[in-house]
Amino acid sequence: MFGHPSHGHVTGLYYTEAVNSWTIQRHYLPQLELSVSTHIVGSSSRTTLTQTFVNPSAEKSIPELRYTFPLYDGVSVVGFVCTINEDRVIRGVVKERYEARKQYQEAIDRGETAGLLEQLPNASDVFTTTVGNVPAGASLKVEVTYLGELKNDAGVDGIRYTIPTSVAPRYGDFPGTLLDAPQAVAKSGIQITVDVETPGGSNIKSIQSPSHPISVTIGHTSSGAAAGTDMSLQKASATLALGTAELAQDFILQVVATNTGNPIALLETHTDIPHQRALMATLVPKFNLPSTRPEIVFVCDRSGSMGGARIEGLKSALRIFLKSIPVGAKFNICSFGSTFEFLFSDGSRSYDHESLRLAMDYVSRMDADLGGTEMYQPLEAAFEKRYNDMDLEVFLLTDGEIWNQEHLFTMINKKVSESQGAIRLFTLGIGNDVSHALIEGAARAGNGFAQSVTDSEKMNAKVVRMLKAGLTPHIKDYTLEIKYAKDSDAGAKTTDEEMDDFEIVEKVSDALAIRLADGADKPNEPVKPISLFDASVDLDIEMPDADADLSLGEKFSHVPPVPEPTILQAPFTIPPLYPFIRTSVYLLLSPSTAQKTPKSVILRATSAHGPLELEIPVAVLEEKGQTIHQLAARKAVQELEEGRGWIYHATDSSDPDQKLLKDKYEGRFSDMVEREAVRLGVTFQVGSKWCSYVAVEEKDRTEHEVNQRVPEAASDKSSESFESKPVVRSRRMGRFSARLASSPTENVVETCFFDTQRMPAPFSPASPSYFPASPSYSPASPPGSALFSVNPAPLADHSRPMASPPGQIKAARMGSITAFGATSNSPGTAFGNAASNSFGGGRFGAPAISRRIPEAHHFGFPVSNSSDSAQVEPETATPLEPLEALVSLQHFDGSWSWTEKLLDILGQSQLTEEKVEECYGVSMPNTDMLATALVLAYLEAKLVEERDEWEMLADKAREWLKSELTKSSEKGVVSSVEELVEKLKACL
């Protein structure tokens, strides 16, 4: 970002016109409408983005229009429609990227109106729409539909939905033609409606936005309210309270509902491809294992874009991080900008009083003064400096504004692989303009997870949960199996025969040994020799290759054909499971899999403390659909884009050496990867880096014929075996039959992924949480039920007038909306008041971003080597909040000292040790024990709503206090920490 301060937000539909031989001018069309309509079902969303523009000229047509816009990382674009003058509709079809461009250009050359939707190659969250041959005076409506898998927000323990509303300036070279695009002159804003439905057994508790003022109705969706349907706590609708929002920051919606983390497995049958099915398993884990003592490295962005409130928020979060580190771990801090430095240049140090003092001193001196955003080298250095006998947890805190993402992901993939899973990377994106593609992609590559906070959100709760996740043991062997029920055909078998049957279990790993085509599969027929001198041959004409595969374009015609696996799992390597973080795994079940209804899926792993297992019953969606298929395909393609996925682990079963494909076909493997991504994109109609949507006006066809056109890849040729058709031709290619493993069911599980004893409600296969009662999920649903079976309703106006004028909206106090529209103004709501200089209840104000460049000879700042053991207090221009003040006074071992400053923070400046003993019957061998217990009592009594932020600090304090109580044998000392804390609450 720092390197290109002049590049503003690139939005708006424009065309170019040559002013003279040297100058090209861009003209932006008047925007009539920009709206977003979203339907959230469970943890998935379907969004339709509609942009309407008009050609202001009544005489001249426009040869070509372009529009660049952002989408959230990982979404699956599943629809692209252009409407001209409300009567001519052209619909997009997914093609290989260059084939799509070729078809688009051919249509333009014929004078037809055509559209092209492409993902920018170096930024997976930025898309470009191109429309050619727009008639004079025509109105143009472009609709982009995309599916998304919603993240769990650790800050509120709910789901988080994000609509990126700007293409933020990012540090580095802009890809494609985006570099030359100027800032849009004006923006007319955006209209947003979000309908929410939760599955059976889950009720909506609140809906809030930390980014914008919203109006919420709980009980109806936008369409349900108009239709007069019955009210339900499983339905809600949210709209922008003021109707529009400038394209300046992401729109964020947080939905908090009961039982949203319960395990669910859904099976969907494809609408067009016979016998093709897809399965989605999702859960928010609940299980406990003893924590570890790893090496921890904080990699902190101090570039110019982090100036102002962002750097202050980072420092606040870093202090929480440091005070929450358990004794016995090693840690280090790395600062980066245009260059980088480590707090401890010789490597991470053990966590003790002196290392903590140096770290707190370092943090207090931090500023956004290191120039640009170059994070590749500091991350690489953090990985390379690690202790090889310890696990490494890296926490990256950044505003994430760079372009060269793939280069970074490749390096992270390599380092994690070389460490055999000992390295994990967690990312926290800071600010309104963070690149979600960057922070999410880096976390995926690093086997961690990503969280993000806007400039109006507090990050403390999220960083604490990230640190807790970083202290969980490394488990690297998660596997997923599909269990099918026994054959219950009583007419065919006797009762004794049925008892002897085994349940069928399919393993994903069995599908990785695929058979590639070679000459041995061809009929052994005599071949006529080719003459070395044929007078009839024209050497200027290339001889066609009869064996070339042209199903996915000429580009892949000479790439060795690779059949698809019978079961394709995405992500192929199941990432570590973390509390509070949703994990979803998809399976694409090809037509060659067992055509039985899955009974359940089984998730297994092993740990040092015993085996882990969770069996999730499968609920079958009654109506055929494509939603889960498209989510699965996009997840699989995303892995291929980032250098991972099933094909990297596939072997050729016909090869005696069983070499990996990537080793056997070293020169062709990158083309194999790209072709597999194209196959998935074309088959399931999802856009990607290698596939684009092309919409061409076909004047020879009626609109009905154009709409009903089915992509060639969806045709069913599943009955043809691979051996008889050795060449890959999209879905015409044969399929490898998976080996079916039979095994008895295990009844004993030592540790369960999902601890049913800790759930708020009973959890059994018969409970609503397994088989939701809503039409979208229930296996007993009437015909017609499916995930997103109803298209999102048209945009409805639920806006409500605000008491504050528009210019004062950031100062307005707006709480979260609870059931049936009641407003809550509790301290934990989404928006803070003006006096606290916060928006969204956070620590961020809105000062201008600092862009100072350090002098060439000055880098960072010196680290104090003073032996003074006095506690270093953070430098700040404003009074600290109670929690931050307590953090600044806590010692490395978790204890506090009895000081006047501590008593002032606790509001007990007149309290003495003698008074505590006289009035409350508490006597301690030393004042540090008393002070620590008093702080614990204060946290539990006064700061209970901030428990997520201080729980790890308190855990350290309890451990220290428990140890001190064990050592003490004096009469009158209380017997437990809990008893001591309860007694001292009376002081407060």
N, C-alpha and C positions, 0 to 999 in steps of 0.2 A: 504493500500500500504506500509505503513511504516514498518509493522511487517514482511514483507517478501521481503527485498530488493534484494534477490538473484534470485527471480523468474522473468525471463525476459519474452519477448513476446512469447507465446506458439503458434507456427505455424509450418506447415510442415506435410507431410504424412509419418508415420513411422510404423515399426513393431518391436516387441520385440523378443529377443533371449536370452536364458539362457547361460551365460558364464560358470557358475559353480553352485553349490548348493545354493550359497548365493547371486549371482550377476545376474541381468537381464539387458541387454544392449539394447538400442533403436537404430535402424538403420533408417535413413531418406532417402527416395527415391529421386532420382533426379527429380526436378520439370521442366517439359518442357514448361508449359504454365499456366498462371493464368490471366484470363480476365473477365471483367464485361461489359455486354451490357445492357443498360437501355433505356426504352421508357417511357417518361413522357407525359401523356395526361391530361391537366388541372391540377388538384391537386392530381393525383394518378400516381403511377409508377409501372412498371413491369420490374424486373431485373433478368437476368440470369447470375449466377456466375459459371464460368467454370474452373475447375482445372484438369490439365493433368499431370500425372506422368508415370514413367516407372519402371518396375522391372528389375534391372540391371543384375540379374542372369539368365543365359541361361539354367541352369540345375534345379534350385529349385523353386518350387512355394512358395508363401507366404500365410501362414494360415490366417493371419488377419492384416489389415492395419487400422490405425486411423488417423483422421484429425480433429482438433478442430479449429473453425473459428467463427468470430463475425458477427451478422446481426443487423440492426438497430431495436430499440425497437418497438414492435407492428406490425412488418411486418408479412405477412401471407405466409408461405411456401406452395406453391401450386404445386410444381413439383420436382421430384428427379429421375434422370436418370443416369445409369452407362453404359459406353460403353467400351468394352474390344476389343483391336486390331482393332477398327474401324468397326467391323462386327457383334459383339454380343452385343445386346442392352437389358438391363433389366430396367424396369420402376417401380417406387415405387408406392405403394398404402398405404393410411393411415389406420392404425389399432390402437386399444388400445395399450398403451405402452408395457405392458407385453405380450400381444398377438403378437405384432410385434417382440419383442425379441425372443419369442418362435418359431415363424415361421422362423426367421433368423437362429436360432441355428439348427433347424431341417434341413434346406437347407444345412448348413455348414457340418453337420454330414453326409449328403448324398453325399458330395463331390462336391456340386454345388457352383457356384459363386453367392454371395448374397451381398446386401448392406442394411445398416440401418442408418437412419438419425434421431437423437434425439436432443431435447432441454434439456440443463442442468436444473435440477429441481430448483435450487436456483438462476439462472441468466437467464432471458428470452431473453437476447441478445447474448447468447453463444450457439452454436450448435456443435454436434459431428457427423462426418461421420465415419462409420465402414464398411469396405469391406472385405469379407472373400473369401478364396480360389482363389487368384490371380495367374494365370498361369505363368510359367517361361518365362522371356523375354517379357512379355505382356506390352503394353501401356494401361493405365487406364485413362479414362476421366469421371469425375464426374460433373454433371450439376445440380445446385440447382436454382430453379425459385421461386421468391417471389414477392408478391404485397405489396405496401406500400401507406399509406396516408400521403401526404407531409404536413409539418408544414409551417405556415406563419412565416417568419423571420421579427421580429419587427424592426431590425436594418436597413433593406433596403426596407421594405414594399413589399416583394416578397415571393416566395416560396423557401424553403431550402431543398435540397436533400443531404443526407449523406450516404456515403459508409464507414462503419467501416472497417479499414484495419489492426486491431490488436486486440488481446485479451490482454487488459491492465492488469498489475498486480494490484490486489485489496486487501485492508486491510481485514483480517479475514481468515477463513479456506476456502481453495479451495474446491468446491464441486466435488464429483465423483473422478475420477482418474486424474483430471487435476493437482492436487498438485504435483504428481511425474513426470510430464512431463518436461524435460529440455528445455533450449532455443535452437531454431533451429540454426544449424550451419551457414546456408546461406539462403538467399532469392533472388529469381530471379526477383522479382518485380511484377508489375501488370499493365495490359493494361485496359484502361477505355474508353468507348464510350457512350455518353448520347445523345439521340435524344429527342427533345422537340417539342411538338405540343400544341398550345393553342386553345380554342374553338372560335367560331365565335364571332366577336365583341371585341376580345382581341388580341393585337399585342405585340410581344416581343420587349422590349426596350433595355435590356442588359442581358448578362450572364457573371458571374464572379465567381472566386473561391478565397476565402481568405486563402486556405490551399495549393494549388499547382498551378504551371503555367499551363495554358490551352490554347488551340487553338480553336477558335470559328468560326463557319460559320452560319450566319443568312440568311435564305432564303431557305435552304434545310435541310433535314435530311440526315444521312449518306447514306441511301439507295436511297433517292430521287435524290441526286446529281449524283450518278452513272447511274440512270435511265433517267436522263435528264428532270425531271419534272419541271413545272413552279415554279419560285421563289415566296415565300410568307413570309410576316412578321409574320405569325403564325407558322413558322417552323424554327428549328435551330438544330445545332449539335455541341457538344463540346468533345474534346479529350485532353488527357494529351499532353502538348507541347513537352515533352521529351520522350514520348512513355511509360515510366515506372515510377513507384514510389515505394519506399521502404515501407514495411509494418510497418511503424512507427507512422503514424498519420492518422486520418480520412480524406477521400476525401470529400470536401464540395463544392456544386454548388449552387449558388444563381441565380434564374431566376426572373427578374423583367419584368412584362408585364402589360398592361392596363386592367382595369376592371376584374382582377382575383378574386376580392372579391364579385362580384355580386352573388346574390342567384341563385342557380341551384338545381333542383330536377330531378333525372334520374331514370327511371323504366326499370328494366332488367328482362327478362324471362329466366328461367334456361334451359340449353340445354338438360338435361337428365331427369329431374324430372317434370312430367306433372303438369301444373298449378301452379308450384312454381315460385314465383316472389320475387324480392328484390328491394328496393327503397333507394336511397341515396339523402339526402338533405344537402347542404353545403353552407356556407356563411361566409364572414368576416363582422361582424356587424358594422353598422354606426348609432348610436343613442346617444343622450346626456341626462343624468340625473344629478341633482345636486350632487356634491361630498359629502362624509361623513367625519367625524372626528373620526376615529377608534383608537384602540390601535395597534401600529406597533412594531414588534420585528424583528430585524435582527439577524439571526443565522449564524455565520461566521466560516468557516473551517480554523483552524490555525495548521493543522497537518503538519508533515514533507514534505508531497508530495506537499504542497502549497508553498514551498519555492521559492526564486528568484522572477522572474517577475510576477508570479501568485499572490503572496501576495501583491505586489505593485499595481497590477491591481485591486485587491479586495479593497484595501484602497482607491484608486482613486474613484471607484464606490460607496463606502460607504460614502465618503464625498459628492458626488452628492446626494445620498439618503437623507442624514441628512439635507442638505441645502434646499431640496425640500419638506420636511415635512410641511404641513400647520399648522399655529398657531391654537391651540385648540385641536390637537391630543396629545396622549400620546405615548411614545416610550421607547425602551430598546435595548441593544445590548448583545448578548450572543456569547462568543468565545468557541470553543470546539476543542478537540484533543483526547488524551487519557482520559481526564476529561474535565470539563467545568466550566465556571463562567459567571455571569451576571454583566454588568456595574452597574446597580442599583439592588442590591441584595434584596431590600425590595419591588420590583415591578416597573413597568413602571412609568415614571414621565411625567408631563406635559411639552410640548415643549416650552421652554422659553430661555432667554439668558444664564442663569447659566447651565441648563441641556445640552444645545448645546455646551457650552464651555467644560464641562466635557467629552462629547462624542467626540469632535474633539481632545481633549488631548489623550483620550483612543485610538482613531484610529491611531494617529501619532506614538504611541508606539507599535503598532501591529507587530508581526513577526510570522513566521511559526515555532513555538518553543514548541508546545504542544503535540508532539508525534504522536500517531496513529489516525485513523479516526473512532471515536465512536460517531455517531450522534443520536442514539436512545434516550439516556437519556436527552441530551440538548433539543431536540424537545419536548419530553414528559414534561420536566420542563417548557418550554415556554407555552405549552398548559395549564398546571395546575396552573400557576401563573397568568393567565389572569384575568381581571376584568369581572365578569359575566354579568354586565349590559352594556358592550360594545362589539362591533364586534372586532375580533382579526385578523390582517393580519400578517402572518409570512413569511419572506423572507429568504430562505435558499441559501447561497452562498457556493459552494463546488466543489471540483474536482470529487466528487462522486465515489470514488473507494472503495466500500465495497461489500461483498458477501451476507450478511444476509438481503436481501431485503424484503422478505415476512413478516418477524417479524416486520419490520418497517412499512410496509403498513398496517398491521392489527391494529397496534396501532393508526396510523393516521385515519383510517376508524372509529375506535371506538370513538376517541376524537371528530371528526367532527360530528358524529352521536349524541353523547351525548350533544353537544352544539347546536343541531338543526340547523346546518348550519351557526352558528355565527363565526366559525373558517374557514379561508382560508389559504392555503399554496401555495406559489409561489417559484419556484426553478430556480436558475441560475447555470448551469454547466460550470465550468472553466477549460480550458486546452484541449490538444489534446486527452487525454486518459480518458475522462469523461465517466462514465457509463450512457448511455442514458436510459437504462431500469430503473435505479435508479431514476434519476431526473424526468423522465416522469411519472413513476409509483407513486412517492411521490406526484407530482402535481395533478395527477388524483384523488388520494385518498383524497387530501386536497382541491378539488374543485377550484384549481387555474390553472396555466399553467406553462410550463417550457420553458426556452430559454437556449441556450448554446453559448459559445464563445470559439474559439480556442486560442492558445497562440499567434496568430498573429492578433487577432481582438480586436477592442475597445468594451468595454461593456457599456459605459455610456448611449448611446441612448436606449439600451435595459432595463437598470435598471430604467430609467425614465419612460418608458412606463409600466413597471411592477408596479411601484409605482402608476401611474395614474390608472391602473386597480385595484389596491388594495384600492383605494379611491372611487370606484364605489359602489353604494348601493347593498346590498345582496338581490338577487332575487332567490327564492328557489322553485318556482312552475311552471317551464317551462313544457308545455305539447305539444304533437304533435298529430294532427288528420289528417285523410285522407278523402278528399271530393271526391265523385264520381258525375259525371254529371247526370242530370235527364235522365229518359228513353225517348229517342227521336224516338221510333218506331211509326211513324205516322200511319202505317197500322193497328196497334193494338189499338190505342187510338184516341179519338177525340181531337180537340184543347183545349176544356174546361177541359177535363180530364188531359191533359198534364200540364195545368196551375195549377192544384191542386196538382201535384206531388211535393214531397220534395226531396231535394238533400240528398243522403245517406252520413253519416259521421261515420267513424269507429274510435273508441277511443282505444288507446293502453291499458288503464286501465281496459277496459272491458274484456280483454283477460286474466287477472290475476286470475280470479276465475275459476279454472280448476277442473274437476271431476276425482278423483282417483278411481281406481278399488277396489272393496271390494266384500264380499260374496253376497251382495244383488243383484249384477249384474248377478250372475250365475243362470242358470235354476233351478227351484225348483223341483229337481228329488230325489227320495229316494236313499240313499247311503247305500251300503251293509256294515254291521259292520265288523271291522277288528278283527280277532281272537287273543286273548291274548296268545294262545299257538298253533303255527303252526309248525308241525314237519318238513315241507319242507323248512322252512326258513333257509337261510345261513346267520348267524349273521356277517360273515366277509365281506359280500357284502353290500355296502350302497344302500339303497332303493332310486331310483330316484324320484325327486319331479316333478310331471307332470305339476305343475303350475309355476315352475321356469322359469324365463326369461333369455335365453342364447343368445339373439340377439347381445349383446355387450360384450360377454365374461362371463365366469363363475363367475368372481369377483362380478358382479352386479346381480347375479341370484336371490338373496333373498332381494334385495332392493325394497321397494314399488314402483311400476311403476308410472311415472309421464308423462302424455301426454304433447306434446309441445304446447305452446300457439298459437292461430291463428295468432296473430301479435307479433313478437318478436322485441323489440326495443333495439338497442345498440348504445351508452350507455343507460341503462335503465333509469337512472336519468340524464336528460339533464343538463350538467354542466353550470355554469354561462357564459354568453356571454360577451366577452371583445373586445373593439375596437382593431384593428390590429391583432387579433388572429383568425385563421380559426377554425370554429366549424362545424363538420360533424356528422350527425345522420343517422343511418341505420335502415331500417325496413325489416325483413324477413316475407313475406306474404305467409302463408301456403296455400295449395290448397283449404282449407275450407273457405278462405275469399271470399268476394263477387267477382265473376269473371267479374268485370267491370273494365274499364280503369280509373284509378284515374285522376281526373281533376286537383287537387292541394293538397298540404299539408299545414296545418295551424299551425303555431307556436304561442302559447299563453303564457302569464304570467301576473302577477299583480305586481304593485309597489305602493309605497306610493304616487306617483304622477299621478297614473292612470293606466288603463290597457295597456298592450303591445301586439301587434299582428303583424304577417307578414304572408301573404298568398303567397306561391311560386307555380307557375304553373309547372306541371309535364311534362317533355319531355320523350317520349317513345323511347327506343333504338330498332330499327327495327330488328336487328339480335339478336338471342338468344345468351346468354353468361353466364359466371360464375364469372366474375371479381367482380361485386358488391356483389354477394352472398358470395364470399370468404372473401372480406373485412368485410362484416357484421358479418360473422361467427367468424372471428378472433377477431373482437372487442368484441363480446359477450363472447367468450372463455376467452379473456384477463380479462374481468370483473370478471368472475368466478374464475380465478387464483388469483385475488387480493381481493377476499372476498366480491364481490358485484354482481349485476346482477338481472335479472327478477325473478329467482327462490327464492331469498331472500324475495320477496314481494308477492309471490303466496300464495293463500289460497285454501283449499279444499271446493268446492261448496256443496258437500254432507255432510259436517260437520256442524251440527247445530250451533256450537260455532264460525264457520268461523276462526279457528286458522290458523296462518301462518304455512307453512310446516316446517319451521325451528324450531318452537315450538312444533308442533304435533309429529314430528319424530326427536327428539333431538339426539338420538344415531345414526340414519341412515342418517341424513341430509348431512354430509360431503360426504358420498357415493353418495347421490342424485346429489350433485353439480358436482362431478367428472363424473358421468355417463352422465349428461347433456352436459358437455364439450366434452366427447367422442362422444356422438350422433352428436353434431354439427361438430366435426372434421371428423368423418367417413362419414357423409352425404354429406358434402361440400368439403371434401378432403383438409383439412388444418391441418398442424402440430401444436403441442402445447406441454405443459408440460406433458399432459396425453395421447397424441397421437403421434405416430412416423410413419415415412415412412419406409416401408420395401420393398425391391426390390429383387425378387427371380428369378433365371434363371430357366425357366420351359422348360426342354428338350423335353417334350412330345407335346409341342405346337409350332406352327409357331410364328414368331415374330409378324405377323399381329394379331393373336389371343391374344397374350399377351398385345399388345398395345390397342386393342379394348375392353379389359375386363372392365366392368362397376362394381363398388363396389355394393355389395348387398344392401347397404343402399339407393342407388339411385333408386331402383325399386319402381314402383308406386303401392301403395295399398291404395290410398287416398279414394277410394269408401267405404272402410270398416269403419264403425263407431266405436267409442271408446266403446260404450256399447256392441257391439257384439264381440269385440276383446279387452278384458280388460288388456292384458299383453303387455308391451312395447316391440316392436320388430322393432327397428330402425324406418324406414318410414312406416312400416306396421301398426303402432299403429294408433288408431283413432284420431280425432281432435275435439276440442271443438269449437262450433260455437259461434262467437262473437256476442254480442248484438249490433245491429245497431241503433245508435242514430240519429234522424232526428231533424234538427233545421234550422230555417231561417237564411239566410246570414246576418251578421251584416255589415252595411255600414259605421258606424262611428268608427274610431280608434283614441284615444287621443294621443297615442305615438306609433311610428312605430319602429320596430327593425332596419330597414334599411331606413335611411332618404333619400328619393329620391331627396330632394331639394339640398343635398350636393354632389350628384354624379356628375362626370365630363360629363356625357352624359344622355339624357332622358332615363327613365327607365319605361317601360310599358310591359304588356304581349306580345305585338307584337314586342318588341325590340329584337335585336340579343342577348342581354345579358340574356334574359330569354330563348330564343330558339336559341342556337348557330347554326351558319351556317355550321360548320365543319361536315363532315360525321359521326364523332364519337358521336355527341351530338344531332343533329337536328332531330326533330320528322318527318320532311319531307325528311329525307335522303333516298337514294335509298336502295333497299334490300342489305344486307351485311354489313351495318354499325353497329358498336358496339364499346363499350369501349375496346381498345386493340384488335380490330378485326384482326389486322395483327401482326404476331409474330415479336419481335424485330429483326432488320436486323443484319446480321453477322457483326462482328467487322470490322470497316473500319479505314484505317490509314489516319488521317487528321493532323498528327503531322507536326509542322513547326520548322525549326531551330531557335534557340534563339541566340541573340547576345552575351549573357554572357555564359561563360563556365559553365558546370554543377556544379562545386564546388562553384560558386558564385551566384547560383540562388536566394538565399534569399536576396541578395543585389540588384537584378534586379528590375527595375521599370516597372511594367506591369499594364496598366489600364484595366478597363472593356471594353469588346468588344461590341460596339454598332451596329446598323443596318448595315448589309452587310460588317461586318469585320472591320469597322473603329475603331481605338484605341483611347480611351479617357484617358488622363493623369491628369484628374482633381483631386483635393485633396480627393474627396470622392471615388476614385477607390480602387480596392481590395488590391493592394500591395504598400507599402510605399517605400521610397528610403533608401539607406544605411546610409545616414547622420543622419536620425532620429532613427536609430537602431530599426526599426520596420519592420514587415512583415504582409502585409494585411492592412496597414494603422493603425495598432493598437499600444498600449502602451507596448506590451510585447516584450522583447528581447528574447534571448535564453541562459541565464545563466544556470549553473547546478542547479538541484533541491537541496535545502537544506534539510538535514535529521537530524538536531540537536535534541537531546532529552534533555529536561530540567532536572536539578537535582531534586532529590526526594523532597527536601524542598522548591524548587522554583516553583511557578506556576504563570503564567501571569506576571503582573506587578502592582505596586500600582497606584491608581487613585489619581490625585492631588486634594486636597481639598482647594487649595488656593483661596482666595476671589478676587484675582487680576482679574479685568474685561478685561484685555488686550486680544485681539484676539489671539488665539493659532494658530500658523502657522505649517502646516505639515512638518515633517522632510523629506528631500529628498536630494539625492546626485547629482541630476541633476536639471537644471533650469525648472521651471514649465511652461507648455503651458499656453497661455493666459486665457483659460476658467478655468483651474484648479486654476490658481492664483487668478482669480476673485472669484471663489467659496470659497477660503480660507479667503477672506476678507469680505464676505457677513455676515451681522448680522442675528440673528434668525428670525427677523420680515420681512426680505427681503430687507432691506436697505443697502446702502454702505456709508462710511464716506469719506469726502474729505481729502485725504492724499497724500503725495508725492509718496508713493508706488503705490497707485491706478492710479495716473496720469501717472506714468512711464509705467504701464501695458497697459494703453490706448494709449500710444505714445503721450501724451499731457503734458509733464513735464513742459512746459513754460506757460501753461494755468492758468489763474487766474479768480476769481469770477468777478472782475471788467471788465476783457476783455470779458467775456461771455456776460455781460450786455451791454457793449459798442458796441461790434461787431455784436451780434446776437439778441439783444433786449430781453434777457431772464433774469428776476429777480426773485429770490427765497427768501422766508423768512429765510431759513437756508441752510447751505452748504450740509447737508446730502441729502436734496431733490435734489439739483443740481447734486451731485455725483451720486445718484441713477438714475436720468434721463439720465445722460451722459453714464452710463454703459448700460442702455437699448438701447440707440442710437448706441453704439458700437456693441452690440450683433446683432442688426438688420442690421447694415451696414457692419460689418466685419466678423461675424461668422454665417452668414445665413445658411451655409451648415451644421452647427452643431446644428441647431434649436431643433432637437429631444432631445438633451442633456440638453439644457438650458431653455426650454420652461416653466418648472414648477418653476425654479428659477425666471424667468422673471415674471410669473404670480403673485408670492408672492410680488415681487418688485412693480408691477403695483398697486396691491391692497393697499400696504402701501402708495405709492405715491398718489393714488387717495384719500385715507383717509386724508393725510396731506393737499392736495389741497382743500378739502372740508372744513377743519378747517380754512384755511387761508382766510382772507378777504382783504388783502392789495391790493392796487391799482397797476396794472401793472402785477400781477401774471396771467399766462396763465390759460385758463379755463379748459383744459383737458390734460390728460397724453399724448394722441396721438399727440396733438398740440405741447406740450413741447418736446417730443422725436424727432419729425420731424424737429423742429428748431435746436436742438442740433446736428443733423446729419451733419449740415454744418460745425461744428467744426472739424469733422473727415475727 
